[in-house]
Amino acid sequence: MPKTKVQSIVFTALMVFCMVYCMTVYTVSMKLGGLSYAVLAMALKEMWVEYLIVFLLIFFIIAKLAMKLMRKMINPEGLPPIVPILTIQCLTVCLIVPCITLFATFYHGGLHSGWLPQWIQLAAQCFPAALCLQIFFVGPLVRLVFRSLFRS
């Protein structure tokens, strides 16, 4: 979708903001035992370090890697455009969830003897939510907003 470097930055910034905010709401509400207005506000305050890390990872490493993997998995020529888009979305989630949950495990819990099972549990809890959000909600919403901002 993005055709220029500026469009790529805007698209990535929008996508990462929506995903990181939603996933922060998800993890904070799990930790506190439910969703509330306080959780929504708390997530907005707590998300910025993860936002920066995810943005940098996605923009400089994971987007390129997901594109490369997609081209090894499928030949996008002749396929409906949604097929490569969904493949890239799935690959992006598969690549970013282990990275950011590892970061979050150390950032929020420090280095301790139980970090590995804590990381595996967090990644297992976050992966289904991240995949569903990306495919069914955030991905389509951000593409719609992006197309509205950058009409050709």
Sequence and secondary structure as in RCSB ss.txt:
>XXXX:A:sequence
MPKTKVQSIVFTALMVFCMVYCMTVYTVSMKLGGLSYAVLAMALKEMWVEYLIVFLLIFFIIAKLAMKLMRKMIN
PEGLPPIVPILTIQCLTVCLIVPCITLFATFYHGGLHSGWLPQWIQLAAQCFPAALCLQIFFVGPLVRLVFRSLF
RS
>XXXX:A:secstr
   SHHHHHHHHHHHHHHHHHHHHHHHHHHHHTS  HHHHHHHHHH HHHHHHHHHHIIIIIHHHHHHHHHHH  
 TTS THHHHHHHHHHHHHHHHHHHHHHHHHHHH S TTHHHHHHHHHHHHHHHHHHIIIIIIHHHHHHHHHHHT
  
